[in-house]
Every structure is written in C-alpha cells, then in structure tokens.
Amino acid sequence: MRLHHAGISVPDLDRSLTWYCQALGLRPGFRFEVPPIGLRGAFALGEGSTGVELLEMAGAVRGAPKTDPPSANAIHGVNHVCFHVADLEAAYDRVIASGAVAVWDPRDAPEPGMRMAYVTDPDGNLIELVAPTTADPGAADPGAADPGAADPGAADPGGSGR
C-alpha cells in the first residue's frame, strides 16, 4: 500500500494549482467538476501518480488556523502535508520566493538523518519540506526516482510532526 494523494481545500483552484506547480515543481494532473455540489478539483502531481488534490467548493469557509506545527497538532485531523525534496534550503527558498509564508526555517528534524522546514501556502495550509542530511539524496528515500524533484509520495497528511 502507498499513499495516493492528500486533499487540500482551497478558495481559488486555478491560483492554487499554479502555485503548487510553480513553487513545488509539481505538474498539473486530472481536473474535474461535480456541479451538483459546487465542487471543482485538480491534482498537482509529483513522481508517478502521487500528489495533492486541490479542492474548491462553492460556499466553503476557512477552517481553524494551523499556522505552525504546535498549533496544528493541537487540533485533531489532518494538519499538514509533507514533501520530500533533494535540497531543503533550495526548496525552502523557492517556496518563499513564490509567496509561501515562513514558519520554521530549515533545521534538524526529530527523525534521525533528516532535516525539515515548515511554510504555509498562500491560503494558510501548513506544508512541511524534508530532506536527508546525508550527501546521498536517495539515502533516506531509496524509492526516489528523481532526487531533484519534490516527492509528494512522502506526504505526511496524518500529522506525525516529523
């Protein structure tokens, strides 16, 4: 079994899809609409078919703020999505330059051999970036086919707080 995708509710599907693709190096995937409930969606994909599903629903309201890992962990449910990247500092700089809000600068993670950083996307959704501390970017993620790209296959939507 492997994670297929994590869903993120957004207020503007087109803007969010553009941001996730430009800031995180993902590519647009399948788009869909469910008119009876006012829902539009699109996938932003990384390696294979793994990615995030961005969902815009008419009349949706903003959820409880999850502006940093401690506040996100204080609320039950999904609290962030995590992307495995080859170069943490470069990925962090790229998302910040693309409009993400800095939450935690790159630092050692609780997980041995890993570094992490947190940002929020332009809509306030919490995103974690992780990368191995070793010189070999595939060392902590032996299944990574392209160590230069974001890998949403490493998404951590359950909020383990890596």
Z-matrix of the N, CA and C atoms (Angstrom, degrees):
N
C 1 1.441
C 2 1.522 1 108.41
N 3 1.329 2 115.92 1 145.16
C 4 1.458 3 120.94 2 174.48
C 5 1.515 4 108.50 3 -145.38
N 6 1.303 5 115.80 4 156.07
C 7 1.454 6 120.99 5 178.98
C 8 1.526 7 108.91 6 -68.41
N 9 1.317 8 117.09 7 132.65
C 10 1.461 9 121.81 8 178.17
C 11 1.525 10 111.16 9 -90.52
N 12 1.331 11 116.82 10 -50.05
C 13 1.465 12 119.94 11 178.27
C 14 1.522 13 109.95 12 -162.89
N 15 1.309 14 114.46 13 165.60
C 16 1.462 15 122.51 14 170.90
C 17 1.519 16 106.41 15 -119.45
N 18 1.323 17 118.02 16 139.08
C 19 1.459 18 122.17 17 -179.40
C 20 1.512 19 111.25 18 -96.87
N 21 1.328 20 115.83 19 137.49
C 22 1.464 21 121.95 20 179.74
C 23 1.528 22 108.15 21 -129.55
N 24 1.323 23 116.47 22 121.48
C 25 1.457 24 121.43 23 176.50
C 26 1.527 25 108.71 24 -78.15
N 27 1.327 26 116.00 25 130.02
C 28 1.477 27 121.73 26 -177.26
C 29 1.528 28 109.56 27 -132.62
N 30 1.338 29 117.22 28 152.53
C 31 1.464 30 119.10 29 179.67
C 32 1.529 31 114.18 30 -80.75
N 33 1.336 32 118.44 31 -20.36
C 34 1.468 33 121.90 32 -177.13
C 35 1.527 34 107.98 33 -141.31
N 36 1.319 35 116.11 34 98.19
C 37 1.466 36 122.19 35 -174.26
C 38 1.525 37 112.42 36 -57.55
N 39 1.312 38 117.71 37 -48.60
C 40 1.462 39 119.92 38 -175.40
C 41 1.531 40 111.51 39 -63.97
N 42 1.325 41 116.86 40 -44.26
C 43 1.466 42 120.55 41 178.58
C 44 1.528 43 110.52 42 -63.33
N 45 1.329 44 116.72 43 -43.22
C 46 1.469 45 120.13 44 -178.36
C 47 1.519 46 111.62 45 -66.88
N 48 1.329 47 117.78 46 -41.56
C 49 1.459 48 120.39 47 178.68
C 50 1.523 49 110.17 48 -61.50
N 51 1.317 50 116.98 49 -44.00
C 52 1.463 51 120.20 50 177.30
C 53 1.523 52 110.41 51 -60.27
N 54 1.335 53 117.55 52 -44.61
C 55 1.462 54 120.99 53 -178.05
C 56 1.533 55 111.17 54 -63.81
N 57 1.326 56 118.29 55 -48.77
C 58 1.469 57 120.56 56 -178.17
C 59 1.529 58 110.98 57 -62.13
N 60 1.311 59 117.38 58 -36.67
C 61 1.462 60 119.65 59 179.26
C 62 1.530 61 111.43 60 -72.35
N 63 1.313 62 117.81 61 -45.09
C 64 1.467 63 120.15 62 -178.75
C 65 1.524 64 111.93 63 -72.63
N 66 1.310 65 117.99 64 -46.05
C 67 1.469 66 121.39 65 -173.93
C 68 1.523 67 112.75 66 -74.23
N 69 1.337 68 116.57 67 -35.74
C 70 1.466 69 120.03 68 -174.61
C 71 1.524 70 113.74 69 -109.50
N 72 1.312 71 117.22 70 -0.08
C 73 1.459 72 119.91 71 178.36
C 74 1.517 73 113.72 72 72.71
N 75 1.329 74 117.26 73 23.87
C 76 1.467 75 120.66 74 177.05
C 77 1.521 76 108.64 75 -85.56
N 78 1.319 77 116.46 76 173.00
C 79 1.459 78 120.29 77 178.72
C 80 1.531 79 109.09 78 -124.36
N 81 1.345 80 117.13 79 146.57
C 82 1.465 81 119.47 80 178.85
C 83 1.522 82 110.58 81 -63.15
N 84 1.312 83 115.48 82 141.81
C 85 1.462 84 121.56 83 177.76
C 86 1.522 85 109.90 84 -122.53
N 87 1.310 86 115.49 85 -151.18
C 88 1.460 87 123.74 86 -177.34
C 89 1.524 88 111.55 87 -57.02
N 90 1.334 89 116.01 88 133.17
C 91 1.471 90 122.99 89 174.51
C 92 1.515 91 108.06 90 -111.85
N 93 1.322 92 116.84 91 150.48
C 94 1.462 93 120.12 92 -179.30
C 95 1.517 94 110.65 93 -154.50
N 96 1.326 95 114.72 94 164.47
C 97 1.465 96 122.34 95 174.90
C 98 1.509 97 108.85 96 -137.64
N 99 1.330 98 115.80 97 146.82
C 100 1.461 99 123.07 98 173.18
C 101 1.532 100 105.41 99 -127.42
N 102 1.341 101 116.97 100 81.53
C 103 1.465 102 121.38 101 -173.66
C 104 1.531 103 115.76 102 -54.32
N 105 1.330 104 120.03 103 -38.20
C 106 1.469 105 117.90 104 -177.47
C 107 1.538 106 114.25 105 -59.10
N 108 1.325 107 117.08 106 -24.42
C 109 1.467 108 118.96 107 179.65
C 110 1.528 109 112.38 108 -114.86
N 111 1.326 110 117.73 109 7.47
C 112 1.463 111 121.68 110 176.90
C 113 1.520 112 113.22 111 68.17
N 114 1.329 113 117.17 112 36.84
C 115 1.465 114 121.77 113 -176.53
C 116 1.523 115 110.77 114 -111.28
N 117 1.340 116 114.61 115 134.23
C 118 1.464 117 121.98 116 170.21
C 119 1.510 118 106.97 117 -124.37
N 120 1.332 119 116.82 118 146.08
C 121 1.451 120 119.65 119 179.62
C 122 1.512 121 112.06 120 -148.15
N 123 1.326 122 114.66 121 161.82
C 124 1.461 123 121.70 122 177.02
C 125 1.521 124 108.40 123 -157.78
N 126 1.314 125 114.96 124 148.16
C 127 1.453 126 120.81 125 177.23
C 128 1.531 127 109.77 126 -97.75
N 129 1.322 128 115.38 127 142.24
C 130 1.462 129 123.40 128 169.52
C 131 1.525 130 104.38 129 -114.50
N 132 1.325 131 116.77 130 115.84
C 133 1.462 132 121.67 131 -168.19
C 134 1.520 133 113.54 132 -110.07
N 135 1.314 134 114.50 133 148.42
C 136 1.457 135 122.38 134 173.32
C 137 1.516 136 107.95 135 -110.14
N 138 1.319 137 116.44 136 -131.53
C 139 1.465 138 121.26 137 178.91
C 140 1.521 139 110.22 138 -62.97
N 141 1.324 140 116.44 139 135.49
C 142 1.460 141 120.62 140 178.59
C 143 1.521 142 110.59 141 61.54
N 144 1.314 143 115.99 142 -134.50
C 145 1.468 144 120.54 143 -179.55
C 146 1.520 145 111.85 144 -108.85
N 147 1.311 146 117.77 145 12.29
C 148 1.458 147 120.95 146 -179.36
C 149 1.522 148 109.79 147 -82.85
N 150 1.330 149 116.66 148 138.01
C 151 1.449 150 118.65 149 179.01
C 152 1.506 151 113.18 150 -177.09
N 153 1.326 152 114.78 151 -157.11
C 154 1.452 153 121.54 152 176.42
C 155 1.525 154 108.52 153 -115.08
N 156 1.320 155 114.75 154 143.31
C 157 1.456 156 121.70 155 176.19
C 158 1.521 157 106.30 156 -104.71
N 159 1.312 158 116.22 157 117.24
C 160 1.453 159 121.96 158 179.83
C 161 1.521 160 107.78 159 -94.34
N 162 1.322 161 116.37 160 130.08
C 163 1.461 162 121.68 161 -173.03
C 164 1.520 163 110.99 162 -126.85
N 165 1.332 164 116.12 163 125.60
C 166 1.466 165 122.66 164 176.48
C 167 1.518 166 107.80 165 -116.22
N 168 1.338 167 116.27 166 120.95
C 169 1.463 168 120.31 167 -179.87
C 170 1.519 169 109.49 168 -122.06
N 171 1.319 170 115.95 169 130.57
C 172 1.458 171 121.18 170 178.65
C 173 1.529 172 109.58 171 -56.79
N 174 1.334 173 115.95 172 130.42
C 175 1.464 174 120.46 173 177.01
C 176 1.510 175 115.41 174 83.28
N 177 1.340 176 118.00 175 -0.38
C 178 1.467 177 119.87 176 179.83
C 179 1.528 178 109.43 177 -63.91
N 180 1.321 179 115.67 178 148.73
C 181 1.467 180 120.98 179 179.28
C 182 1.519 181 109.74 180 -114.99
N 183 1.301 182 115.05 181 156.21
C 184 1.465 183 122.32 182 179.46
C 185 1.531 184 109.03 183 -63.98
N 186 1.337 185 116.22 184 138.51
C 187 1.456 186 121.50 185 178.21
C 188 1.519 187 111.35 186 -85.15
N 189 1.332 188 115.34 187 -175.34
C 190 1.462 189 120.67 188 177.34
C 191 1.523 190 109.01 189 -62.08
N 192 1.327 191 117.84 190 137.64
C 193 1.468 192 119.68 191 -179.41
C 194 1.533 193 111.37 192 -64.32
N 195 1.320 194 114.69 193 136.77
C 196 1.468 195 122.38 194 176.11
C 197 1.517 196 105.86 195 -127.70
N 198 1.315 197 115.33 196 72.43
C 199 1.453 198 121.59 197 -169.35
C 200 1.515 199 114.18 198 -85.21
N 201 1.317 200 117.88 199 -11.53
C 202 1.461 201 121.39 200 177.61
C 203 1.525 202 107.69 201 -158.61
N 204 1.343 203 117.60 202 163.03
C 205 1.470 204 119.27 203 -176.68
C 206 1.528 205 114.61 204 -55.76
N 207 1.343 206 120.79 205 -44.84
C 208 1.469 207 117.99 206 179.89
C 209 1.533 208 113.36 207 -61.20
N 210 1.337 209 118.28 208 -42.99
C 211 1.463 210 119.03 209 179.87
C 212 1.531 211 110.69 210 -69.48
N 213 1.325 212 117.89 211 -34.83
C 214 1.463 213 120.83 212 177.66
C 215 1.529 214 111.02 213 -66.44
N 216 1.314 215 117.39 214 -39.09
C 217 1.466 216 120.82 215 -179.74
C 218 1.520 217 112.30 216 -71.97
N 219 1.322 218 117.74 217 -14.66
C 220 1.458 219 121.48 218 178.84
C 221 1.529 220 112.09 219 -81.98
N 222 1.338 221 116.79 220 -4.71
C 223 1.462 222 122.23 221 -179.77
C 224 1.525 223 107.70 222 -119.51
N 225 1.330 224 117.28 223 125.51
C 226 1.467 225 119.68 224 179.01
C 227 1.521 226 110.67 225 -65.22
N 228 1.319 227 115.88 226 148.98
C 229 1.458 228 121.55 227 178.50
C 230 1.513 229 111.20 228 111.67
N 231 1.299 230 115.03 229 -173.92
C 232 1.459 231 120.79 230 -179.79
C 233 1.523 232 108.10 231 -64.03
N 234 1.338 233 116.52 232 131.98
C 235 1.457 234 117.04 233 -178.69
C 236 1.523 235 114.85 234 -123.00
N 237 1.327 236 118.69 235 -15.02
C 238 1.462 237 120.02 236 174.70
C 239 1.521 238 109.57 237 -164.83
N 240 1.322 239 115.03 238 168.22
C 241 1.456 240 121.64 239 172.29
C 242 1.523 241 105.71 240 -121.78
N 243 1.339 242 115.85 241 144.65
C 244 1.460 243 120.53 242 -174.36
C 245 1.526 244 109.92 243 -122.16
N 246 1.337 245 115.27 244 136.29
C 247 1.454 246 121.45 245 177.27
C 248 1.523 247 109.59 246 -118.10
N 249 1.327 248 115.82 247 130.80
C 250 1.469 249 122.33 248 174.71
C 251 1.519 250 106.98 249 -83.73
N 252 1.319 251 116.93 250 125.94
C 253 1.462 252 122.21 251 -179.28
C 254 1.522 253 109.19 252 -125.62
N 255 1.315 254 117.19 253 158.51
C 256 1.467 255 121.00 254 -179.39
C 257 1.525 256 111.84 255 -78.45
N 258 1.339 257 116.88 256 -38.60
C 259 1.464 258 121.97 257 -176.24
C 260 1.523 259 107.69 258 -127.48
N 261 1.324 260 116.48 259 101.91
C 262 1.460 261 121.43 260 -173.97
C 263 1.522 262 112.28 261 -60.84
N 264 1.324 263 117.63 262 -47.26
C 265 1.458 264 119.97 263 -177.26
C 266 1.523 265 111.24 264 -63.58
N 267 1.325 266 118.13 265 -42.39
C 268 1.470 267 121.08 266 179.52
C 269 1.529 268 110.95 267 -65.47
N 270 1.332 269 117.01 268 -43.20
C 271 1.469 270 120.30 269 179.18
C 272 1.521 271 110.45 270 -64.74
N 273 1.323 272 116.63 271 -42.44
C 274 1.468 273 121.60 272 178.97
C 275 1.535 274 110.00 273 -61.19
N 276 1.313 275 117.08 274 -47.76
C 277 1.463 276 120.76 275 179.08
C 278 1.530 277 111.26 276 -60.55
N 279 1.343 278 116.99 277 -39.72
C 280 1.467 279 121.25 278 -178.83
C 281 1.527 280 111.09 279 -65.47
N 282 1.352 281 118.32 280 -44.52
C 283 1.471 282 118.84 281 -178.78
C 284 1.522 283 111.31 282 -69.36
N 285 1.331 284 117.23 283 -35.77
C 286 1.465 285 120.19 284 177.05
C 287 1.532 286 109.66 285 -64.40
N 288 1.327 287 117.04 286 -44.89
C 289 1.464 288 121.03 287 178.40
C 290 1.528 289 111.79 288 -62.99
N 291 1.339 290 116.60 289 -24.72
C 292 1.463 291 121.52 290 -179.65
C 293 1.520 292 112.93 291 -88.53
N 294 1.326 293 117.64 292 0.37
C 295 1.463 294 119.88 293 176.11
C 296 1.513 295 115.87 294 111.61
N 297 1.330 296 118.26 295 3.28
C 298 1.464 297 119.51 296 174.62
C 299 1.522 298 109.08 297 -68.85
N 300 1.318 299 116.44 298 156.44
C 301 1.459 300 121.77 299 176.98
C 302 1.527 301 108.03 300 -101.51
N 303 1.317 302 116.38 301 128.09
C 304 1.467 303 121.20 302 179.41
C 305 1.522 304 109.80 303 -65.32
N 306 1.331 305 116.19 304 134.40
C 307 1.458 306 122.50 305 175.76
C 308 1.523 307 109.03 306 -116.67
N 309 1.331 308 117.09 307 -62.05
C 310 1.467 309 122.64 308 174.80
C 311 1.520 310 107.62 309 -127.39
N 312 1.315 311 117.23 310 122.90
C 313 1.458 312 122.15 311 175.14
C 314 1.527 313 109.76 312 -61.36
N 315 1.341 314 118.18 313 161.16
C 316 1.466 315 120.32 314 176.91
C 317 1.529 316 111.63 315 -52.81
N 318 1.340 317 114.92 316 136.81
C 319 1.470 318 122.10 317 -177.11
C 320 1.515 319 109.22 318 -160.92
N 321 1.319 320 116.47 319 169.42
C 322 1.453 321 120.59 320 174.96
C 323 1.517 322 109.52 321 -64.12
N 324 1.325 323 116.21 322 141.03
C 325 1.465 324 122.15 323 178.43
C 326 1.525 325 109.60 324 -94.39
N 327 1.325 326 117.60 325 159.89
C 328 1.463 327 119.47 326 173.52
C 329 1.532 328 112.22 327 -61.21
N 330 1.339 329 116.72 328 -28.43
C 331 1.460 330 121.31 329 178.86
C 332 1.530 331 108.87 330 -73.12
N 333 1.333 332 118.03 331 121.99
C 334 1.472 333 120.27 332 -178.89
C 335 1.535 334 111.89 333 -55.51
N 336 1.331 335 115.65 334 137.68
C 337 1.456 336 121.17 335 176.79
C 338 1.514 337 114.65 336 80.08
N 339 1.325 338 117.56 337 8.19
C 340 1.468 339 120.72 338 -177.99
C 341 1.523 340 110.60 339 -126.09
N 342 1.352 341 114.15 340 152.44
C 343 1.466 342 122.14 341 170.69
C 344 1.515 343 106.89 342 -118.65
N 345 1.326 344 116.73 343 158.79
C 346 1.467 345 120.76 344 -176.39
C 347 1.522 346 110.42 345 -144.99
N 348 1.322 347 114.91 346 162.00
C 349 1.459 348 123.49 347 170.99
C 350 1.523 349 106.51 348 -151.31
N 351 1.320 350 115.96 349 155.31
C 352 1.465 351 121.36 350 177.02
C 353 1.521 352 109.51 351 -126.75
N 354 1.336 353 114.92 352 143.03
C 355 1.460 354 123.55 353 173.33
C 356 1.524 355 107.27 354 -140.59
N 357 1.320 356 116.49 355 169.09
C 358 1.459 357 119.40 356 165.72
C 359 1.520 358 107.20 357 -115.05
N 360 1.335 359 115.19 358 145.43
C 361 1.459 360 119.65 359 175.93
C 362 1.534 361 107.89 360 -70.90
N 363 1.323 362 119.21 361 175.14
C 364 1.459 363 120.46 362 -178.15
C 365 1.537 364 114.36 363 -59.28
N 366 1.340 365 117.81 364 -16.35
C 367 1.463 366 121.01 365 179.05
C 368 1.531 367 112.68 366 -100.58
N 369 1.328 368 117.26 367 4.65
C 370 1.459 369 120.38 368 177.13
C 371 1.516 370 115.43 369 91.59
N 372 1.338 371 118.47 370 6.76
C 373 1.466 372 121.13 371 177.52
C 374 1.525 373 109.23 372 -77.52
N 375 1.326 374 116.20 373 132.58
C 376 1.455 375 122.02 374 -175.69
C 377 1.527 376 110.86 375 -78.13
N 378 1.331 377 116.21 376 129.72
C 379 1.466 378 123.18 377 -179.34
C 380 1.519 379 108.56 378 -126.61
N 381 1.337 380 115.49 379 132.03
C 382 1.464 381 121.42 380 173.42
C 383 1.519 382 108.71 381 -105.89
N 384 1.314 383 116.47 382 140.90
C 385 1.463 384 123.03 383 172.50
C 386 1.520 385 106.56 384 -115.58
N 387 1.335 386 117.80 385 133.84
C 388 1.458 387 121.16 386 177.29
C 389 1.520 388 110.03 387 -130.71
N 390 1.328 389 114.74 388 150.71
C 391 1.462 390 121.52 389 177.36
C 392 1.520 391 107.77 390 -152.26
N 393 1.324 392 117.10 391 151.96
C 394 1.462 393 120.16 392 177.51
C 395 1.526 394 111.08 393 -69.88
N 396 1.319 395 115.82 394 151.34
C 397 1.467 396 120.08 395 176.79
C 398 1.519 397 111.03 396 -83.75
N 399 1.322 398 118.22 397 -12.87
C 400 1.463 399 122.08 398 -177.97
C 401 1.519 400 110.90 399 -76.68
N 402 1.327 401 116.38 400 163.51
C 403 1.460 402 121.71 401 177.38
C 404 1.519 403 111.26 402 -69.77
N 405 1.334 404 117.66 403 -23.56
C 406 1.458 405 122.11 404 -179.25
C 407 1.524 406 108.86 405 -93.52
N 408 1.376 407 118.86 406 105.50
C 409 1.450 408 120.84 407 -175.80
C 410 1.517 409 113.69 408 -61.35
N 411 1.320 410 119.44 409 -20.77
C 412 1.458 411 121.31 410 179.36
C 413 1.515 412 113.13 411 -88.10
N 414 1.328 413 117.65 412 -5.40
C 415 1.459 414 121.13 413 -174.58
C 416 1.514 415 113.11 414 -59.69
N 417 1.333 416 117.65 415 -43.95
C 418 1.453 417 120.15 416 -178.33
C 419 1.522 418 111.68 417 -89.79
N 420 1.320 419 118.48 418 -6.45
C 421 1.457 420 123.05 419 179.91
C 422 1.524 421 108.64 420 -142.80
N 423 1.349 422 116.59 421 75.87
C 424 1.463 423 119.94 422 -173.78
C 425 1.515 424 114.27 423 -60.56
N 426 1.328 425 119.57 424 -16.93
C 427 1.455 426 121.27 425 -179.31
C 428 1.513 427 113.05 426 -88.56
N 429 1.321 428 118.51 427 -0.72
C 430 1.464 429 120.61 428 -176.99
C 431 1.521 430 110.30 429 -69.79
N 432 1.347 431 115.92 430 120.82
C 433 1.459 432 120.23 431 -178.90
C 434 1.521 433 111.59 432 -83.92
N 435 1.342 434 117.52 433 -34.65
C 436 1.451 435 121.13 434 -177.64
C 437 1.518 436 108.18 435 -128.68
N 438 1.341 437 118.10 436 95.41
C 439 1.455 438 119.85 437 -175.54
C 440 1.521 439 113.91 438 -65.52
N 441 1.318 440 119.04 439 -8.70
C 442 1.454 441 120.58 440 179.17
C 443 1.515 442 113.45 441 -89.80
N 444 1.318 443 117.87 442 -7.03
C 445 1.458 444 120.78 443 -175.63
C 446 1.520 445 111.01 444 -110.01
N 447 1.327 446 115.25 445 157.14
C 448 1.468 447 120.48 446 173.06
C 449 1.515 448 107.18 447 -64.04
N 450 1.327 449 117.95 448 146.78
C 451 1.465 450 122.16 449 179.99
C 452 1.509 451 110.10 450 -124.56
N 453 1.356 452 117.96 451 90.76
C 454 1.443 453 119.48 452 179.58
C 455 1.521 454 112.39 453 -65.26
N 456 1.325 455 118.26 454 -7.61
C 457 1.462 456 120.60 455 174.59
C 458 1.508 457 110.95 456 -63.39
N 459 1.324 458 116.06 457 -17.19
C 460 1.450 459 120.10 458 178.49
C 461 1.526 460 110.09 459 -96.30
N 462 1.310 461 117.13 460 16.93
C 463 1.462 462 120.71 461 -179.04
C 464 1.516 463 109.47 462 -55.91
N 465 1.314 464 115.67 463 140.66
C 466 1.461 465 122.11 464 -177.62
C 467 1.517 466 108.24 465 -124.08
N 468 1.364 467 118.51 466 62.68
C 469 1.443 468 119.67 467 -173.69
C 470 1.520 469 113.25 468 -73.00
N 471 1.305 470 119.23 469 -10.06
C 472 1.457 471 120.78 470 -177.73
C 473 1.505 472 113.26 471 -79.48
N 474 1.326 473 118.07 472 -7.40
C 475 1.439 474 120.22 473 175.12
C 476 1.498 475 114.43 474 78.40
N 477 1.328 476 118.17 475 39.84
C 478 1.450 477 119.35 476 179.81
C 479 1.521 478 111.60 477 -72.17
N 480 1.338 479 117.07 478 -13.46
C 481 1.451 480 121.33 479 176.69
C 482 1.494 481 113.71 480 68.34
N 483 1.318 482 117.61 481 34.31
C 484 1.460 483 121.89 482 -179.00
C 485 1.475 484 112.98 483 -44.04
